[in-house]
Each structure stands twice: as structure tokens, then as C-alpha cells.
Amino acid sequence: MTQLEMTAGSHASQAVPIVRKIGMMDLRDALAKGVEDFRAIPTHVIFLSIIYPVGALIVAQLTLTDLIHLFFPLAAGFALIGPVAAIGLYELSRRRELGLGLWWTHAFDVRHSRSIGGIVTLGVLLIFIFLLWVAVAHAIYIATFGNSPPESIPTFLRQVFTTPQGWTLIVVGNGVGFLFAVVVLMIGVVSFPLLLDRNVGAGVAILTSARVVLRNPVTMAVWGLIIAGLLFIGSLPLFIGLAVVMPVLGHSSWHLYRKVVEPDPNPQKDEPIAPKQRRRRYAAQFPASLFAGEDQP
């Protein structure tokens, strides 16, 4: 058994999907369709996305004490796990595309995916990258300013923007953060939508995502800038704007996947889950029927 088989699972397809060449108009169309999805199911996506701004506010509360210097790395690092947070949004867009019923609970149908093993594997990988980024950012701060935490927010801001050490922190920190962002873009730009759409493993999903970036380097670079810009705008009013930005980006990412990856020649069909059937009970069976085990159909 190969490493790819171990990652994908014994029943997952190992065929690498065909990727397309796309342009700026495709990005615009994907964003427009993402907005349409948001308008069609706003209650569902706002419910899901509230987790994101609330989590960001918790991070803000924690870092504004003894870990002020990690506030920006943590806030910016949320983009690294954005694909994990948006997986329920991909599922809603997928269901709307297929004309299936929509309710907020359908976002959790991800757990029934045939590629759930690959989804979990990829999610753990992105979380690990996020934690690694935070650790590296902390190490950069220590190498620049030493082990002493900032005394206050004004003091820290003054050190960052008015001292050589502060500018070193800005340049090195942003440079390293850019490298982390590129890695995550290559790993996750279409990985989760692909895993939801097809019975593949994390290895195939990551390989396909990397091929998408390599086939469309300029377009994907612009897409990365769009994501960073919108997340920055959404974070300005105490992160509340992320409740709108996050759903739009999540839905748009699904439509971007549809544009850049060739359709599955053998698409999987969603089969309705049959309700449990109970055997009829008769009055003569009472009260013994109260102590009977699970009924068989």
C-alpha cells in the first residue's frame, strides 16, 4: 500500500483531476456567485460565520494582556485556517448547486462525506501550520526584542514603528508570514472543495491544489491578495465584518474550484438517508415490548 493510498483510504480514487487555465474574469464571476449564495442563504452562513469573529475577539482579549506581540500574528494567521473554517460553507454551496434542500444543519453533512478521512487529515495539517506560524512569529519577536514582553500597547507600537528593531520585526515577520501564506494557498486553494466533491484523499487534493497554483500563478496570486484584502477589511470593525466577508469568500472558493478543476466524469450522487423503520407492535405484546431491544426492520 502506497503512502497516497494510506492518506486517501482504500476506497478513494487516486486519479488526479484535470486543472484548467483561468483568468481575472473567472475570479470576478466566482466572487459574484459567492455573493449570490450568501444572499440566498444568509441565515445559515451568518450562523456558521459567527464562530470566526467570536474566536477572533477571544484571541484579541488574550493577546492584549501578556502576549500583545502575538496579536497581529494570531489575527493574520486565521487566514491560514480559513479553509477549515469555511468547509461548511462549501457544503452549502455544493447543495445549492445540486438543487438539494438547504438548512443550516446541512453544513454539518460534511461528516458524511466519503472523503472524511482526507478532510480530517488536511484540517489537522492546516492547524499544525497555523501553530507553527505562531511559534515562528514568537521566535522572531524574541530574536528582535528579547524575552521581555511589551509593557503596554502604546509602548509596543512605539517600539515597532520608531526603532530599527521594530522595522526588522515588520520586514522579517511579514516576509516569513508571506511564505506561510503561499504554502497554504498551494495546499488549500481547492483542496477542501475537491474532497467534498469527489472520493479522493488528502494527497490527491493537495497535489491538485498545487497544480492549480502552478498552472495559474498570476491569477492565484491575485486571488490570494483578494482574500487577504477582504479579510483585512472585514477585521477592521472589531472583526465583525468577517461575518459577511467569510461566507462570501467561502462560497466564492467553491465556485472558483468549479472553474479551475474539470468536472468529475463519474460524479457521486447524494443518496437520501432512509428513516428508521419500526416493526409494528400489537397490544398483546404489552408490556413485554417495553423491554425489547432495538427493532429490526
N, C-alpha and C positions, 0 to 999 in steps of 0.2 A: 504493500500500500504506500503510495507516494505521500509526500507532505501535503500536496494540494488536496488529495482525497481525504486526508485526516482533517484538514481545515473545512472542506466543503461538506463532508458527510458522505456516506456510502451511496446515497440515492441522489446526490446532486449532480447536475450536468457540469462537465468540465469544458464545454465548448465556449471559447471566448467570443463574446458578441462583437459584431462589426460596428466600428465607430465612423461617424460622418464628419465632414468638414462643414463648419457653420460660420456665420458672420455676425456682425453687430445687430442686424435686423432681427436675427433669431433671439438674441438676448432681450431686445425690446419686446418682441412678441411673447417670450416666456414671462417677462415681468407683467405684461398686460393680462395674460391668462392667470397669473398668480393673483392679481388684484381681483379678477372675476371670481376666482374660487373663494377669496376672502369675503367678497360681497355676498356670495351665495350661501356661505355657511359661517357667518361672523360669530354667532353664539358659541359654536363649537371651538373655533380656533382661539377666541379670546379666553375661553375656559382653560384650554391647554397652555396658552402662552403666558398666563398669569404666573405660572411656575417660574418662568425665566426672569421677569423683573423682580419678583419677590426674592428669588435667590440672589439676584444682584444687590438688592438692598441689604440682605443679610451679610453679604460679603463686605459691603461698604461699612456696616456697623462694626464688623470685626476688625477691619483694617484701619479704621480711624482711631484705634487705640494704640497698641504697641507695634502694629505692623503697617504703619502708614506707607512705608516704602513699597509694600506689595499691593497697594490698592490698584494702581494702573495695570500691573501685570495680571492680576486676577480679573479685572474688568475686561481687559483686552483678550485675555485667554479664554473667555467664554465663547469667543468665535471659534476656537479650536474644537469645542464640543457641541457647536451649533447643530451639526448634522444629527447628533444623537438626540438632542432636544426636539428636533423637527421631525422625527420619524413618524409620529402620529399624524402630522400634517401631510406627509407624503401619502399615507394610507387614505386619508380623507380625499385627497385629490385623485388618487387611483380609483376609489369607489365612485366618485362623481363622474369621472371619465367613462366608467363602465355602465353608468346609469343605475348603480345599486343604491339601496336605501342609505340615508345619512342620518346619523345621530352622534352625539359626542362620544358615546361609548364605543363607536366603531373605530375610533382612533387606537383603541387598545386591542383591536383584532390582529395587530402585528404579532402578538404572541402565538397566533395560529399559523403563521407563515411557514411554508415548507423550508425556508432558509433561515429559521430562527437561530440555528447554531452559528451561522455566519454573521448574523446581525449582532448577536451577543459578543462574538469574538471581535468584530470590528468596533463595537461600542467600548469594550474594555481597552482596546488599543488606543482609541482616541482619548479616553480618560487618562490613560498612562502618559500619553504625550502632553496632555494638559498639566498633569502633576509634575512632569519633568521640566516643562517650561517654567512653572512657578519656582521650582528648586534652582534652576539656572538663573532666573531673574534675581533670586535672593543671593546667590553666589556672586553675581555681578555687582550687586549693591555692597556686599561685604568687601569685595576686592577694591571698590572705589572709595567707600566712606568708612570702612571698618565695621566692627561688631556692634558699636553703639547704635541703638535705634534712634530715629529722629525725636527731638524733644517736643515738637508741635508741628502742626500743618504749615503755618507761616514760615517756621524755621526751615522745614524740609523744602518748601517751594523756593525759598531764597537760596538754599544751597544748590538746588538743581539748576536754577536759571542764572545764577550770578557767579558761579565758581567753575574753574576748569574741570574739577572732578564731576560736577553736575553735568556739564556738557559731554564729558566722556561717558557718563551713565546714559544720557539720552541717545548718543550715537551708537554705542555698543548695544544697549538694550533694544533699541528699535531694529538694529541690524540683525541681531540674533532672533528677535521676535518675527522678523520678516522671513527668516529661514524656516522657522517653525510653521508659519502660515503657508508657505509654499509646499512643505511636506504634507500638511493636512489637506491642502487643495488637491494635490495629486492623489492622495489616498481616498479622499471622501467626496469629491465633487459629484459623482454619480453612483457611488458605491451602495448607499442605503436604498435609493430608488430601484437600482438593479436587483438587490437582494429581495425587495418586496415583490418585484415584477416577475422574477424568474427563480427557478430552483437551482441556485448556484451557491458556491461557498465564498468565504471572505477572500480567499486567494484570487479567484476569478474576478470578484468585484473590484479589488484593489488594482489588479492588472488592467482591467478595462478602464478604470478611472484614470490611471496613469497614461494610458494610450490616448484617452480623450484630451488630456492636457498637452501631450506631445504632438498630437495632430492639430490642435488649435491653440498654440501658445499665446498668441496675441489676444484672441477672443477670451480665453480663460483668464488671462491676466486682467483684462478689463472686468470680467465677472467677479474676480477676487476683489478688485477695487470697489466695485458696486456694493458688494457685501460689506466690506469694511466701512465704506462711507455711510451706508444706510444704518448699520449698527451703531456707528458713532452718533449720527443724528438722533436715532431712537434713544440713546443713552443720556442725551443732554438734559431732558426734564426729569431728573431723578430716575432714569431708566424706564419710566412709564411708557414712553413711546415704543419700547420694544414689544409691547402687547399688540401693536399693529405691524411694526417692521418685521418681527419674527415670523408671523403667519404668512405675510406676503412673500418673504424670501423662501420660506419652506415650500409653499405651493409653487412658486416660480422655479425652484430647483427641480421639482418633479417634471414640469413642462420642459425645462432645459434638457433633462435626461431623455425625454421623448424625442427631442430634436436631434440630439447628438449620437444616440445609440439606435441602431437598426432594430425594428420590431422583432419580437421573438417569433420564429416561424411556427412554433408549436406552443402557443400561449396556454398557461394554466388557467383553468376555469374555477371560479368560486362556487363551491357547492354549498347549498344551504344546509345548516345543521338541523337534522331532524329532531323534533322534540321527543322527549322520553314517552314511550307508550306504556301505559299501565294496564295490567291484566284486570279484568272485571272481578269484583268481589261480590259475593252474594250474602244475603242476610244470614243464611245458615252457617256461614263461616265465622261469624262474630261470636265471641271476642277473640278467638284464636288468631284471626288475621292481624290483630294489632301487634302481635309478637313475631310476625313472619319477617323474613329477610327481604332484601330488595327484590322487587318483582322483575320477572323476566318477560320480555315482550312475547 
